[in-house]
């Protein structure tokens, strides 16, 4: 065991002894989170409207690591909105590279009043992965879907299993590369569709 540990330390030392150039988060995957600081996106459902203003958008750029840092390059991105115009919901989108896949999380953080305080209530969290070979995990790819009077091609649909997560408000999410979120459905039957694309 001691020999194996010594060997692992030596390998890590020599493999990380030189400077490593780490690539930026790749644009192709960034297109699933196509938001910029200060931009907004609006969704409508009948007379109801939810507008999200993205005020915290970030993705890793190319950087250098040396032997005193971790051996592996990391790449991640996120786009967080402020609480929407109704004051009740926030959209948080993020992604990180892990080995042979990119993991994605799209979260709707719901807010409400508790003992006269405005606090986070619950989160509807949608997760899926895109493997290096381009295949999707925990999501369904549809050829085309009509949303808000427009037809979108290659629509990714992610669902939360409401049998096991009974606190879910929003249970189905529709995503389009280059557009991000284009629709989301509530358990109540209400659907919000993108209005500014």
C-alpha positions in Angstrom: 0.0 0.0 0.0 2.9 2.4 0.9 4.6 1.7 -2.5 1.3 2.4 -4.3 0.8 5.7 -2.5 4.4 6.7 -3.2 4.0 5.9 -6.9 0.7 8.0 -7.1 2.4 11.0 -5.5 5.4 10.8 -7.9 3.1 10.4 -10.9 1.0 13.4 -9.8 4.1 15.5 -9.1 5.7 14.9 -12.5 2.4 15.1 -14.5 1.6 18.5 -12.8 5.2 19.7 -12.6 4.8 21.6 -15.9 2.4 24.4 -16.8 -0.9 23.2 -18.3 -3.0 25.3 -20.6 -6.7 24.7 -19.8 -9.3 25.5 -22.5 -12.2 27.8 -21.9 -15.7 26.5 -21.5 -16.6 25.5 -25.1 -19.0 27.7 -27.1 -20.9 24.7 -28.4 -22.1 23.7 -24.9 -22.4 27.4 -23.9 -25.2 27.7 -26.5 -27.5 25.8 -24.0 -27.0 28.8 -21.7 -27.2 31.7 -24.2 -27.6 34.5 -21.7 -25.6 37.7 -21.1 -25.4 40.1 -18.2 -28.1 42.7 -18.3 -30.3 40.8 -20.8 -33.8 39.7 -20.1 -36.2 37.0 -21.3 -39.9 37.0 -20.9 -42.4 34.2 -20.7 -46.2 34.5 -20.9 -49.2 32.4 -20.1 -52.5 34.0 -21.0 -52.4 37.3 -19.2 -49.6 36.3 -16.8 -46.0 37.2 -17.4 -42.7 36.3 -15.9 -39.6 38.3 -16.9 -36.1 37.3 -15.8 -33.1 39.7 -15.9 -29.8 38.0 -15.9 -27.4 39.8 -13.6 -24.8 37.1 -12.9 -23.5 35.3 -16.0 -20.0 33.7 -16.1 -18.0 31.0 -17.9 -14.4 30.0 -17.5 -12.0 31.4 -20.0 -8.7 29.8 -21.0 -6.3 29.7 -18.1 -3.1 28.1 -16.9 -2.4 25.8 -14.0 0.9 24.8 -12.5 2.2 22.0 -10.3 0.9 23.5 -7.1 -2.7 23.3 -8.3 -5.0 20.4 -9.2 -3.9 18.2 -12.1 -7.2 18.4 -13.9 -8.6 21.3 -15.9 -12.1 22.4 -15.0 -14.7 24.1 -17.1 -18.0 25.5 -15.9 -20.6 28.2 -16.7 -23.6 29.7 -15.1 -26.3 32.2 -15.7 -28.4 33.4 -12.8 -31.3 35.8 -13.0 -32.6 38.2 -10.4 -36.0 37.3 -8.9 -38.5 37.8 -11.7 -40.9 40.7 -12.1 -43.6 39.0 -10.0 -41.1 38.8 -7.1 -41.8 35.1 -6.8 -39.3 33.1 -8.9 -35.7 33.0 -10.0 -34.1 31.1 -12.9 -30.6 29.6 -12.3 -28.8 27.8 -15.1 -25.4 26.1 -14.7 -23.1 23.6 -16.3 -19.8 21.9 -15.5 -17.6 19.4 -17.3 -17.1 16.1 -15.6 -14.9 13.4 -17.3 -16.8 12.3 -20.4 -19.8 14.5 -20.0 -21.1 18.0 -19.4 -23.7 18.2 -16.6 -26.4 20.8 -16.7 -28.8 22.1 -14.0 -31.7 24.4 -14.6 -33.4 25.6 -11.4 -36.5 27.6 -10.7 -36.2 29.0 -7.1 -39.6 29.8 -5.7 -40.0 32.5 -3.0 -42.8 33.3 -0.6 -43.6 34.9 2.8 -42.8 33.1 6.0 -43.5 34.9 9.3 -43.4 38.2 7.6 -40.1 37.5 5.8 -39.5 37.0 2.1 -37.6 33.6 1.9 -36.8 30.9 -0.6 -39.6 28.3 -0.5 -38.6 25.4 -2.8 -36.6 24.6 -5.9 -37.6 22.8 -9.1 -34.3 21.4 -10.3 -33.9 19.9 -13.8 -30.7 18.0 -14.5 -29.4 16.3 -17.6 -26.0 15.5 -19.3 -24.5 15.7 -22.7 -21.8 13.1 -23.3 -18.8 13.7 -25.4 -20.3 11.6 -28.2 -23.3 14.0 -28.3 -25.9 11.7 -26.7 -28.2 13.0 -24.0 -28.9 11.5 -20.5 -32.1 12.2 -18.5 -33.6 14.2 -21.4 -35.6 13.6 -24.6 -34.7 15.2 -27.9 -37.8 16.1 -30.1 -37.3 17.0 -33.8 -39.6 20.0 -33.7 -42.2 21.6 -31.4 -44.5 24.6 -31.8 -44.0 27.0 -28.9 -45.6 30.4 -28.6 -46.6 30.5 -32.3 -43.1 29.5 -33.5 -41.7 26.1 -34.4 -38.4 25.2 -32.8 -36.2 22.3 -34.1 -34.3 19.9 -31.9 -36.1 20.7 -28.6 -34.7 19.1 -25.5 -37.4 18.1 -22.9 -36.4 17.5 -19.3 -39.0 16.3 -16.7 -39.1 15.9 -12.9 -40.7 12.7 -11.7 -43.5 14.2 -9.6 -44.3 10.8 -8.0 -41.1 11.0 -6.0 -40.8 14.8 -5.7 -44.2 15.9 -4.6 -43.2 19.5 -3.8 -42.6 20.2 -7.5 -44.4 23.3 -9.0 -42.8 23.3 -12.4 -42.3 19.7 -13.7 -41.4 20.0 -17.4 -38.8 22.1 -19.1 -38.2 22.8 -22.9 -34.7 23.9 -24.1 -33.4 24.9 -27.5 -29.7 25.3 -28.3 -29.0 29.0 -29.0 -32.3 30.0 -27.2 -32.0 28.4 -23.8 -35.4 27.9 -22.0 -38.3 28.3 -24.3 -41.2 26.8 -22.2 -41.9 25.4 -18.8 -45.0 23.7 -17.5 -46.6 23.8 -14.0 -48.2 20.8 -12.5 -51.4 22.9 -12.4 -51.5 22.7 -16.2 -50.3 26.3 -16.8 -47.6 26.6 -19.4 -45.3 29.6 -19.8 -43.8 30.1 -23.3 -41.1 32.4 -24.4 -42.3 35.7 -25.8 -39.2 37.5 -27.0 -37.7 35.1 -29.5 
